[in-house]
Amino acid sequence: MERSIPGITTRMLSKELKDMEMNKLVKRTVYPETPVLIEYEPTEYCRTFGKIISEMINWGREHRKVIVEA
């Protein structure tokens, strides 16, 4: 996950994931393997936010057209 987010530090990613877990946005599962495997997945509650994000993306695309045409 860390490699897929340019410029993020391990410390910042860890903090953000802990905050997201505390806010019921992700579920953390620890597998007792060697090395330890930790898996994060979005919660059902988090998935309800998808429609809002989709609308924000659509708005952003339309806004970009307005800016480019101006």
mmCIF file of the N, C-alpha and C atoms, coordinates in Angstrom:
data_MODEL
# 
_entry.id   MODEL 
# 
loop_
_atom_site.group_PDB 
_atom_site.id 
_atom_site.type_symbol 
_atom_site.label_atom_id 
_atom_site.label_alt_id 
_atom_site.label_comp_id 
_atom_site.label_asym_id 
_atom_site.label_entity_id 
_atom_site.label_seq_id 
_atom_site.pdbx_PDB_ins_code 
_atom_site.Cartn_x 
_atom_site.Cartn_y 
_atom_site.Cartn_z 
_atom_site.occupancy 
_atom_site.B_iso_or_equiv 
_atom_site.pdbx_formal_charge 
_atom_site.auth_seq_id 
_atom_site.auth_comp_id 
_atom_site.auth_asym_id 
_atom_site.auth_atom_id 
_atom_site.pdbx_PDB_model_num 
ATOM 1   N N  . MET A 1 1  ? 0.836   -1.188  0.000   1.00 0.00 ? 1  MET A N  1 
ATOM 2   C CA . MET A 1 1  ? 0.000   0.000   0.000   1.00 0.00 ? 1  MET A CA 1 
ATOM 3   C C  . MET A 1 1  ? 0.878   1.247   0.000   1.00 0.00 ? 1  MET A C  1 
ATOM 4   N N  . GLU A 1 2  ? 1.908   1.218   0.804   1.00 0.00 ? 2  GLU A N  1 
ATOM 5   C CA . GLU A 1 2  ? 2.781   2.387   0.937   1.00 0.00 ? 2  GLU A CA 1 
ATOM 6   C C  . GLU A 1 2  ? 3.403   2.771   -0.400  1.00 0.00 ? 2  GLU A C  1 
ATOM 7   N N  . ARG A 1 3  ? 3.798   1.778   -1.185  1.00 0.00 ? 3  ARG A N  1 
ATOM 8   C CA . ARG A 1 3  ? 4.427   2.050   -2.479  1.00 0.00 ? 3  ARG A CA 1 
ATOM 9   C C  . ARG A 1 3  ? 3.461   2.665   -3.478  1.00 0.00 ? 3  ARG A C  1 
ATOM 10  N N  . SER A 1 4  ? 2.163   2.452   -3.284  1.00 0.00 ? 4  SER A N  1 
ATOM 11  C CA . SER A 1 4  ? 1.178   2.976   -4.228  1.00 0.00 ? 4  SER A CA 1 
ATOM 12  C C  . SER A 1 4  ? 0.793   4.425   -3.942  1.00 0.00 ? 4  SER A C  1 
ATOM 13  N N  . ILE A 1 5  ? 1.277   4.986   -2.838  1.00 0.00 ? 5  ILE A N  1 
ATOM 14  C CA . ILE A 1 5  ? 0.959   6.374   -2.478  1.00 0.00 ? 5  ILE A CA 1 
ATOM 15  C C  . ILE A 1 5  ? 2.251   7.181   -2.485  1.00 0.00 ? 5  ILE A C  1 
ATOM 16  N N  . PRO A 1 6  ? 2.525   7.893   -3.569  1.00 0.00 ? 6  PRO A N  1 
ATOM 17  C CA . PRO A 1 6  ? 3.788   8.631   -3.672  1.00 0.00 ? 6  PRO A CA 1 
ATOM 18  C C  . PRO A 1 6  ? 3.979   9.641   -2.537  1.00 0.00 ? 6  PRO A C  1 
ATOM 19  N N  . GLY A 1 7  ? 5.161   9.631   -1.954  1.00 0.00 ? 7  GLY A N  1 
ATOM 20  C CA . GLY A 1 7  ? 5.519   10.626  -0.951  1.00 0.00 ? 7  GLY A CA 1 
ATOM 21  C C  . GLY A 1 7  ? 5.045   10.361  0.469   1.00 0.00 ? 7  GLY A C  1 
ATOM 22  N N  . ILE A 1 8  ? 4.276   9.302   0.698   1.00 0.00 ? 8  ILE A N  1 
ATOM 23  C CA . ILE A 1 8  ? 3.799   9.046   2.066   1.00 0.00 ? 8  ILE A CA 1 
ATOM 24  C C  . ILE A 1 8  ? 4.872   8.289   2.845   1.00 0.00 ? 8  ILE A C  1 
ATOM 25  N N  . THR A 1 9  ? 5.014   8.643   4.101   1.00 0.00 ? 9  THR A N  1 
ATOM 26  C CA . THR A 1 9  ? 5.968   7.940   4.952   1.00 0.00 ? 9  THR A CA 1 
ATOM 27  C C  . THR A 1 9  ? 5.254   6.788   5.663   1.00 0.00 ? 9  THR A C  1 
ATOM 28  N N  . THR A 1 10 ? 6.023   5.836   6.142   1.00 0.00 ? 10 THR A N  1 
ATOM 29  C CA . THR A 1 10 ? 5.461   4.705   6.883   1.00 0.00 ? 10 THR A CA 1 
ATOM 30  C C  . THR A 1 10 ? 4.696   5.204   8.098   1.00 0.00 ? 10 THR A C  1 
ATOM 31  N N  . ARG A 1 11 ? 5.263   6.174   8.775   1.00 0.00 ? 11 ARG A N  1 
ATOM 32  C CA . ARG A 1 11 ? 4.637   6.731   9.981   1.00 0.00 ? 11 ARG A CA 1 
ATOM 33  C C  . ARG A 1 11 ? 3.282   7.383   9.654   1.00 0.00 ? 11 ARG A C  1 
ATOM 34  N N  . MET A 1 12 ? 3.246   8.171   8.584   1.00 0.00 ? 12 MET A N  1 
ATOM 35  C CA . MET A 1 12 ? 2.002   8.849   8.210   1.00 0.00 ? 12 MET A CA 1 
ATOM 36  C C  . MET A 1 12 ? 0.945   7.840   7.773   1.00 0.00 ? 12 MET A C  1 
ATOM 37  N N  . LEU A 1 13 ? 1.339   6.828   6.996   1.00 0.00 ? 13 LEU A N  1 
ATOM 38  C CA . LEU A 1 13 ? 0.391   5.806   6.568   1.00 0.00 ? 13 LEU A CA 1 
ATOM 39  C C  . LEU A 1 13 ? -0.174  5.070   7.783   1.00 0.00 ? 13 LEU A C  1 
ATOM 40  N N  . SER A 1 14 ? 0.669   4.710   8.714   1.00 0.00 ? 14 SER A N  1 
ATOM 41  C CA . SER A 1 14 ? 0.231   4.024   9.918   1.00 0.00 ? 14 SER A CA 1 
ATOM 42  C C  . SER A 1 14 ? -0.765  4.876   10.701  1.00 0.00 ? 14 SER A C  1 
ATOM 43  N N  . LYS A 1 15 ? -0.485  6.156   10.846  1.00 0.00 ? 15 LYS A N  1 
ATOM 44  C CA . LYS A 1 15 ? -1.377  7.074   11.564  1.00 0.00 ? 15 LYS A CA 1 
ATOM 45  C C  . LYS A 1 15 ? -2.728  7.174   10.864  1.00 0.00 ? 15 LYS A C  1 
ATOM 46  N N  . GLU A 1 16 ? -2.705  7.329   9.548   1.00 0.00 ? 16 GLU A N  1 
ATOM 47  C CA . GLU A 1 16 ? -3.950  7.454   8.791   1.00 0.00 ? 16 GLU A CA 1 
ATOM 48  C C  . GLU A 1 16 ? -4.791  6.183   8.888   1.00 0.00 ? 16 GLU A C  1 
ATOM 49  N N  . LEU A 1 17 ? -4.156  5.021   8.788   1.00 0.00 ? 17 LEU A N  1 
ATOM 50  C CA . LEU A 1 17 ? -4.891  3.772   8.894   1.00 0.00 ? 17 LEU A CA 1 
ATOM 51  C C  . LEU A 1 17 ? -5.489  3.590   10.285  1.00 0.00 ? 17 LEU A C  1 
ATOM 52  N N  . LYS A 1 18 ? -4.760  3.977   11.322  1.00 0.00 ? 18 LYS A N  1 
ATOM 53  C CA . LYS A 1 18 ? -5.297  3.896   12.687  1.00 0.00 ? 18 LYS A CA 1 
ATOM 54  C C  . LYS A 1 18 ? -6.503  4.818   12.841  1.00 0.00 ? 18 LYS A C  1 
ATOM 55  N N  . ASP A 1 19 ? -6.403  6.028   12.284  1.00 0.00 ? 19 ASP A N  1 
ATOM 56  C CA . ASP A 1 19 ? -7.524  6.966   12.342  1.00 0.00 ? 19 ASP A CA 1 
ATOM 57  C C  . ASP A 1 19 ? -8.736  6.423   11.584  1.00 0.00 ? 19 ASP A C  1 
ATOM 58  N N  . MET A 1 20 ? -8.486  5.836   10.422  1.00 0.00 ? 20 MET A N  1 
ATOM 59  C CA . MET A 1 20 ? -9.584  5.275   9.634   1.00 0.00 ? 20 MET A CA 1 
ATOM 60  C C  . MET A 1 20 ? -10.236 4.097   10.356  1.00 0.00 ? 20 MET A C  1 
ATOM 61  N N  . GLU A 1 21 ? -9.430  3.295   11.035  1.00 0.00 ? 21 GLU A N  1 
ATOM 62  C CA . GLU A 1 21 ? -9.978  2.182   11.809  1.00 0.00 ? 21 GLU A CA 1 
ATOM 63  C C  . GLU A 1 21 ? -10.811 2.716   12.976  1.00 0.00 ? 21 GLU A C  1 
ATOM 64  N N  . MET A 1 22 ? -10.321 3.718   13.651  1.00 0.00 ? 22 MET A N  1 
ATOM 65  C CA . MET A 1 22 ? -11.031 4.312   14.779  1.00 0.00 ? 22 MET A CA 1 
ATOM 66  C C  . MET A 1 22 ? -12.376 4.907   14.327  1.00 0.00 ? 22 MET A C  1 
ATOM 67  N N  . ASN A 1 23 ? -12.418 5.417   13.097  1.00 0.00 ? 23 ASN A N  1 
ATOM 68  C CA . ASN A 1 23 ? -13.635 6.025   12.564  1.00 0.00 ? 23 ASN A CA 1 
ATOM 69  C C  . ASN A 1 23 ? -14.515 5.040   11.800  1.00 0.00 ? 23 ASN A C  1 
ATOM 70  N N  . LYS A 1 24 ? -14.223 3.749   11.976  1.00 0.00 ? 24 LYS A N  1 
ATOM 71  C CA . LYS A 1 24 ? -15.035 2.665   11.395  1.00 0.00 ? 24 LYS A CA 1 
ATOM 72  C C  . LYS A 1 24 ? -15.042 2.675   9.868   1.00 0.00 ? 24 LYS A C  1 
ATOM 73  N N  . LEU A 1 25 ? -13.955 3.144   9.255   1.00 0.00 ? 25 LEU A N  1 
ATOM 74  C CA . LEU A 1 25 ? -13.862 3.176   7.799   1.00 0.00 ? 25 LEU A CA 1 
ATOM 75  C C  . LEU A 1 25 ? -13.120 1.973   7.239   1.00 0.00 ? 25 LEU A C  1 
ATOM 76  N N  . VAL A 1 26 ? -12.214 1.398   8.019   1.00 0.00 ? 26 VAL A N  1 
ATOM 77  C CA . VAL A 1 26 ? -11.505 0.191   7.597   1.00 0.00 ? 26 VAL A CA 1 
ATOM 78  C C  . VAL A 1 26 ? -11.512 -0.829  8.725   1.00 0.00 ? 26 VAL A C  1 
ATOM 79  N N  . LYS A 1 27 ? -11.423 -2.087  8.321   1.00 0.00 ? 27 LYS A N  1 
ATOM 80  C CA . LYS A 1 27 ? -11.303 -3.189  9.278   1.00 0.00 ? 27 LYS A CA 1 
ATOM 81  C C  . LYS A 1 27 ? -9.882  -3.719  9.155   1.00 0.00 ? 27 LYS A C  1 
ATOM 82  N N  . ARG A 1 28 ? -9.223  -3.883  10.283  1.00 0.00 ? 28 ARG A N  1 
ATOM 83  C CA . ARG A 1 28 ? -7.838  -4.367  10.323  1.00 0.00 ? 28 ARG A CA 1 
ATOM 84  C C  . ARG A 1 28 ? -7.837  -5.807  10.797  1.00 0.00 ? 28 ARG A C  1 
ATOM 85  N N  . THR A 1 29 ? -7.183  -6.680  10.020  1.00 0.00 ? 29 THR A N  1 
ATOM 86  C CA . THR A 1 29 ? -7.050  -8.082  10.390  1.00 0.00 ? 29 THR A CA 1 
ATOM 87  C C  . THR A 1 29 ? -5.572  -8.419  10.427  1.00 0.00 ? 29 THR A C  1 
ATOM 88  N N  . VAL A 1 30 ? -5.139  -9.017  11.545  1.00 0.00 ? 30 VAL A N  1 
ATOM 89  C CA . VAL A 1 30 ? -3.741  -9.415  11.711  1.00 0.00 ? 30 VAL A CA 1 
ATOM 90  C C  . VAL A 1 30 ? -3.666  -10.928 11.625  1.00 0.00 ? 30 VAL A C  1 
ATOM 91  N N  . TYR A 1 31 ? -2.796  -11.427 10.729  1.00 0.00 ? 31 TYR A N  1 
ATOM 92  C CA . TYR A 1 31 ? -2.570  -12.857 10.582  1.00 0.00 ? 31 TYR A CA 1 
ATOM 93  C C  . TYR A 1 31 ? -1.235  -13.202 11.229  1.00 0.00 ? 31 TYR A C  1 
ATOM 94  N N  . PRO A 1 32 ? -1.246  -14.112 12.196  1.00 0.00 ? 32 PRO A N  1 
ATOM 95  C CA . PRO A 1 32 ? -0.016  -14.449 12.932  1.00 0.00 ? 32 PRO A CA 1 
ATOM 96  C C  . PRO A 1 32 ? 0.922   -15.347 12.121  1.00 0.00 ? 32 PRO A C  1 
ATOM 97  N N  . GLU A 1 33 ? 1.493   -14.788 11.099  1.00 0.00 ? 33 GLU A N  1 
ATOM 98  C CA . GLU A 1 33 ? 2.445   -15.510 10.259  1.00 0.00 ? 33 GLU A CA 1 
ATOM 99  C C  . GLU A 1 33 ? 3.820   -14.884 10.454  1.00 0.00 ? 33 GLU A C  1 
ATOM 100 N N  . THR A 1 34 ? 4.796   -15.441 9.803   1.00 0.00 ? 34 THR A N  1 
ATOM 101 C CA . THR A 1 34 ? 6.126   -14.839 9.825   1.00 0.00 ? 34 THR A CA 1 
ATOM 102 C C  . THR A 1 34 ? 6.511   -14.526 8.398   1.00 0.00 ? 34 THR A C  1 
ATOM 103 N N  . PRO A 1 35 ? 6.678   -13.266 8.045   1.00 0.00 ? 35 PRO A N  1 
ATOM 104 C CA . PRO A 1 35 ? 6.416   -12.085 8.860   1.00 0.00 ? 35 PRO A CA 1 
ATOM 105 C C  . PRO A 1 35 ? 4.913   -11.864 9.055   1.00 0.00 ? 35 PRO A C  1 
ATOM 106 N N  . VAL A 1 36 ? 4.570   -11.066 10.043  1.00 0.00 ? 36 VAL A N  1 
ATOM 107 C CA . VAL A 1 36 ? 3.171   -10.784 10.355  1.00 0.00 ? 36 VAL A CA 1 
ATOM 108 C C  . VAL A 1 36 ? 2.511   -10.125 9.145   1.00 0.00 ? 36 VAL A C  1 
ATOM 109 N N  . LEU A 1 37 ? 1.331   -10.596 8.798   1.00 0.00 ? 37 LEU A N  1 
ATOM 110 C CA . LEU A 1 37 ? 0.574   -10.044 7.683   1.00 0.00 ? 37 LEU A CA 1 
ATOM 111 C C  . LEU A 1 37 ? -0.597  -9.253  8.249   1.00 0.00 ? 37 LEU A C  1 
ATOM 112 N N  . ILE A 1 38 ? -0.727  -8.007  7.816   1.00 0.00 ? 38 ILE A N  1 
ATOM 113 C CA . ILE A 1 38 ? -1.837  -7.163  8.258   1.00 0.00 ? 38 ILE A CA 1 
ATOM 114 C C  . ILE A 1 38 ? -2.629  -6.774  7.023   1.00 0.00 ? 38 ILE A C  1 
ATOM 115 N N  . GLU A 1 39 ? -3.936  -6.990  7.108   1.00 0.00 ? 39 GLU A N  1 
ATOM 116 C CA . GLU A 1 39 ? -4.820  -6.703  5.979   1.00 0.00 ? 39 GLU A CA 1 
ATOM 117 C C  . GLU A 1 39 ? -5.828  -5.637  6.387   1.00 0.00 ? 39 GLU A C  1 
ATOM 118 N N  . TYR A 1 40 ? -6.050  -4.688  5.503   1.00 0.00 ? 40 TYR A N  1 
ATOM 119 C CA . TYR A 1 40 ? -7.055  -3.646  5.728   1.00 0.00 ? 40 TYR A CA 1 
ATOM 120 C C  . TYR A 1 40 ? -8.100  -3.757  4.633   1.00 0.00 ? 40 TYR A C  1 
ATOM 121 N N  . GLU A 1 41 ? -9.357  -3.607  5.018   1.00 0.00 ? 41 GLU A N  1 
ATOM 122 C CA . GLU A 1 41 ? -10.420 -3.610  4.025   1.00 0.00 ? 41 GLU A CA 1 
ATOM 123 C C  . GLU A 1 41 ? -11.481 -2.588  4.421   1.00 0.00 ? 41 GLU A C  1 
ATOM 124 N N  . PRO A 1 42 ? -12.143 -1.992  3.436   1.00 0.00 ? 42 PRO A N  1 
ATOM 125 C CA . PRO A 1 42 ? -13.178 -1.008  3.768   1.00 0.00 ? 42 PRO A CA 1 
ATOM 126 C C  . PRO A 1 42 ? -14.360 -1.684  4.449   1.00 0.00 ? 42 PRO A C  1 
ATOM 127 N N  . THR A 1 43 ? -14.951 -0.993  5.390   1.00 0.00 ? 43 THR A N  1 
ATOM 128 C CA . THR A 1 43 ? -16.143 -1.500  6.077   1.00 0.00 ? 43 THR A CA 1 
ATOM 129 C C  . THR A 1 43 ? -17.375 -1.205  5.217   1.00 0.00 ? 43 THR A C  1 
ATOM 130 N N  . GLU A 1 44 ? -18.475 -1.848  5.557   1.00 0.00 ? 44 GLU A N  1 
ATOM 131 C CA . GLU A 1 44 ? -19.734 -1.557  4.858   1.00 0.00 ? 44 GLU A CA 1 
ATOM 132 C C  . GLU A 1 44 ? -20.098 -0.087  5.038   1.00 0.00 ? 44 GLU A C  1 
ATOM 133 N N  . TYR A 1 45 ? -19.854 0.432   6.218   1.00 0.00 ? 45 TYR A N  1 
ATOM 134 C CA . TYR A 1 45 ? -20.114 1.849   6.486   1.00 0.00 ? 45 TYR A CA 1 
ATOM 135 C C  . TYR A 1 45 ? -19.311 2.732   5.540   1.00 0.00 ? 45 TYR A C  1 
ATOM 136 N N  . CYS A 1 46 ? -18.066 2.395   5.332   1.00 0.00 ? 46 CYS A N  1 
ATOM 137 C CA . CYS A 1 46 ? -17.206 3.148   4.427   1.00 0.00 ? 46 CYS A CA 1 
ATOM 138 C C  . CYS A 1 46 ? -17.751 3.104   3.005   1.00 0.00 ? 46 CYS A C  1 
ATOM 139 N N  . ARG A 1 47 ? -18.253 1.965   2.612   1.00 0.00 ? 47 ARG A N  1 
ATOM 140 C CA . ARG A 1 47 ? -18.767 1.801   1.243   1.00 0.00 ? 47 ARG A CA 1 
ATOM 141 C C  . ARG A 1 47 ? -19.961 2.708   0.960   1.00 0.00 ? 47 ARG A C  1 
ATOM 142 N N  . THR A 1 48 ? -20.681 3.135   1.991   1.00 0.00 ? 48 THR A N  1 
ATOM 143 C CA . THR A 1 48 ? -21.816 4.037   1.782   1.00 0.00 ? 48 THR A CA 1 
ATOM 144 C C  . THR A 1 48 ? -21.352 5.399   1.289   1.00 0.00 ? 48 THR A C  1 
ATOM 145 N N  . PHE A 1 49 ? -20.091 5.695   1.460   1.00 0.00 ? 49 PHE A N  1 
ATOM 146 C CA . PHE A 1 49 ? -19.517 6.974   1.047   1.00 0.00 ? 49 PHE A CA 1 
ATOM 147 C C  . PHE A 1 49 ? -19.212 7.009   -0.458  1.00 0.00 ? 49 PHE A C  1 
ATOM 148 N N  . GLY A 1 50 ? -19.243 5.854   -1.102  1.00 0.00 ? 50 GLY A N  1 
ATOM 149 C CA . GLY A 1 50 ? -18.889 5.744   -2.514  1.00 0.00 ? 50 GLY A CA 1 
ATOM 150 C C  . GLY A 1 50 ? -19.700 6.632   -3.434  1.00 0.00 ? 50 GLY A C  1 
ATOM 151 N N  . LYS A 1 51 ? -20.995 6.735   -3.202  1.00 0.00 ? 51 LYS A N  1 
ATOM 152 C CA . LYS A 1 51 ? -21.855 7.566   -4.048  1.00 0.00 ? 51 LYS A CA 1 
ATOM 153 C C  . LYS A 1 51 ? -21.460 9.035   -3.955  1.00 0.00 ? 51 LYS A C  1 
ATOM 154 N N  . ILE A 1 52 ? -21.101 9.459   -2.764  1.00 0.00 ? 52 ILE A N  1 
ATOM 155 C CA . ILE A 1 52 ? -20.695 10.853  -2.568  1.00 0.00 ? 52 ILE A CA 1 
ATOM 156 C C  . ILE A 1 52 ? -19.393 11.126  -3.305  1.00 0.00 ? 52 ILE A C  1 
ATOM 157 N N  . ILE A 1 53 ? -18.443 10.221  -3.191  1.00 0.00 ? 53 ILE A N  1 
ATOM 158 C CA . ILE A 1 53 ? -17.155 10.380  -3.874  1.00 0.00 ? 53 ILE A CA 1 
ATOM 159 C C  . ILE A 1 53 ? -17.367 10.417  -5.383  1.00 0.00 ? 53 ILE A C  1 
ATOM 160 N N  . SER A 1 54 ? -18.210 9.539   -5.887  1.00 0.00 ? 54 SER A N  1 
ATOM 161 C CA . SER A 1 54 ? -18.499 9.490   -7.322  1.00 0.00 ? 54 SER A CA 1 
ATOM 162 C C  . SER A 1 54 ? -19.067 10.827  -7.802  1.00 0.00 ? 54 SER A C  1 
ATOM 163 N N  . GLU A 1 55 ? -19.979 11.391  -7.040  1.00 0.00 ? 55 GLU A N  1 
ATOM 164 C CA . GLU A 1 55 ? -20.552 12.692  -7.407  1.00 0.00 ? 55 GLU A CA 1 
ATOM 165 C C  . GLU A 1 55 ? -19.508 13.804  -7.358  1.00 0.00 ? 55 GLU A C  1 
ATOM 166 N N  . MET A 1 56 ? -18.593 13.730  -6.392  1.00 0.00 ? 56 MET A N  1 
ATOM 167 C CA . MET A 1 56 ? -17.523 14.728  -6.311  1.00 0.00 ? 56 MET A CA 1 
ATOM 168 C C  . MET A 1 56 ? -16.599 14.636  -7.527  1.00 0.00 ? 56 MET A C  1 
ATOM 169 N N  . ILE A 1 57 ? -16.323 13.413  -7.968  1.00 0.00 ? 57 ILE A N  1 
ATOM 170 C CA . ILE A 1 57 ? -15.494 13.222  -9.161  1.00 0.00 ? 57 ILE A CA 1 
ATOM 171 C C  . ILE A 1 57 ? -16.199 13.799  -10.386 1.00 0.00 ? 57 ILE A C  1 
ATOM 172 N N  . ASN A 1 58 ? -17.489 13.513  -10.522 1.00 0.00 ? 58 ASN A N  1 
ATOM 173 C CA . ASN A 1 58 ? -18.249 14.053  -11.652 1.00 0.00 ? 58 ASN A CA 1 
ATOM 174 C C  . ASN A 1 58 ? -18.259 15.577  -11.632 1.00 0.00 ? 58 ASN A C  1 
ATOM 175 N N  . TRP A 1 59 ? -18.486 16.150  -10.441 1.00 0.00 ? 59 TRP A N  1 
ATOM 176 C CA . TRP A 1 59 ? -18.477 17.604  -10.324 1.00 0.00 ? 59 TRP A CA 1 
ATOM 177 C C  . TRP A 1 59 ? -17.112 18.164  -10.721 1.00 0.00 ? 59 TRP A C  1 
ATOM 178 N N  . GLY A 1 60 ? -16.039 17.522  -10.263 1.00 0.00 ? 60 GLY A N  1 
ATOM 179 C CA . GLY A 1 60 ? -14.687 17.967  -10.583 1.00 0.00 ? 60 GLY A CA 1 
ATOM 180 C C  . GLY A 1 60 ? -14.417 17.955  -12.076 1.00 0.00 ? 60 GLY A C  1 
ATOM 181 N N  . ARG A 1 61 ? -14.890 16.937  -12.760 1.00 0.00 ? 61 ARG A N  1 
ATOM 182 C CA . ARG A 1 61 ? -14.714 16.859  -14.221 1.00 0.00 ? 61 ARG A CA 1 
ATOM 183 C C  . ARG A 1 61 ? -15.451 17.997  -14.919 1.00 0.00 ? 61 ARG A C  1 
ATOM 184 N N  . GLU A 1 62 ? -16.681 18.241  -14.497 1.00 0.00 ? 62 GLU A N  1 
ATOM 185 C CA . GLU A 1 62 ? -17.451 19.342  -15.089 1.00 0.00 ? 62 GLU A CA 1 
ATOM 186 C C  . GLU A 1 62 ? -16.800 20.687  -14.776 1.00 0.00 ? 62 GLU A C  1 
ATOM 187 N N  . HIS A 1 63 ? -16.321 20.848  -13.566 1.00 0.00 ? 63 HIS A N  1 
ATOM 188 C CA . HIS A 1 63 ? -15.655 22.089  -13.171 1.00 0.00 ? 63 HIS A CA 1 
ATOM 189 C C  . HIS A 1 63 ? -14.409 22.313  -14.010 1.00 0.00 ? 63 HIS A C  1 
ATOM 190 N N  . ARG A 1 64 ? -13.686 21.264  -14.263 1.00 0.00 ? 64 ARG A N  1 
ATOM 191 C CA . ARG A 1 64 ? -12.479 21.369  -15.096 1.00 0.00 ? 64 ARG A CA 1 
ATOM 192 C C  . ARG A 1 64 ? -12.807 21.869  -16.492 1.00 0.00 ? 64 ARG A C  1 
ATOM 193 N N  . LYS A 1 65 ? -13.911 21.383  -17.059 1.00 0.00 ? 65 LYS A N  1 
ATOM 194 C CA . LYS A 1 65 ? -14.355 21.846  -18.380 1.00 0.00 ? 65 LYS A CA 1 
ATOM 195 C C  . LYS A 1 65 ? -14.640 23.337  -18.357 1.00 0.00 ? 65 LYS A C  1 
ATOM 196 N N  . VAL A 1 66 ? -15.308 23.792  -17.293 1.00 0.00 ? 66 VAL A N  1 
ATOM 197 C CA . VAL A 1 66 ? -15.623 25.231  -17.160 1.00 0.00 ? 66 VAL A CA 1 
ATOM 198 C C  . VAL A 1 66 ? -14.339 26.049  -17.116 1.00 0.00 ? 66 VAL A C  1 
ATOM 199 N N  . ILE A 1 67 ? -13.375 25.590  -16.356 1.00 0.00 ? 67 ILE A N  1 
ATOM 200 C CA . ILE A 1 67 ? -12.090 26.318  -16.209 1.00 0.00 ? 67 ILE A CA 1 
ATOM 201 C C  . ILE A 1 67 ? -11.328 26.330  -17.527 1.00 0.00 ? 67 ILE A C  1 
ATOM 202 N N  . VAL A 1 68 ? -11.270 25.210  -18.211 1.00 0.00 ? 68 VAL A N  1 
ATOM 203 C CA . VAL A 1 68 ? -10.518 25.114  -19.473 1.00 0.00 ? 68 VAL A CA 1 
ATOM 204 C C  . VAL A 1 68 ? -11.151 25.978  -20.550 1.00 0.00 ? 68 VAL A C  1 
ATOM 205 N N  . GLU A 1 69 ? -12.497 26.025  -20.581 1.00 0.00 ? 69 GLU A N  1 
ATOM 206 C CA . GLU A 1 69 ? -13.194 26.806  -21.595 1.00 0.00 ? 69 GLU A CA 1 
ATOM 207 C C  . GLU A 1 69 ? -13.108 28.301  -21.350 1.00 0.00 ? 69 GLU A C  1 
ATOM 208 N N  . ALA A 1 70 ? -12.840 28.704  -20.125 1.00 0.00 ? 70 ALA A N  1 
ATOM 209 C CA . ALA A 1 70 ? -12.832 30.139  -19.782 1.00 0.00 ? 70 ALA A CA 1 
ATOM 210 C C  . ALA A 1 70 ? -11.636 30.873  -20.291 1.00 0.00 ? 70 ALA A C  1 
# 
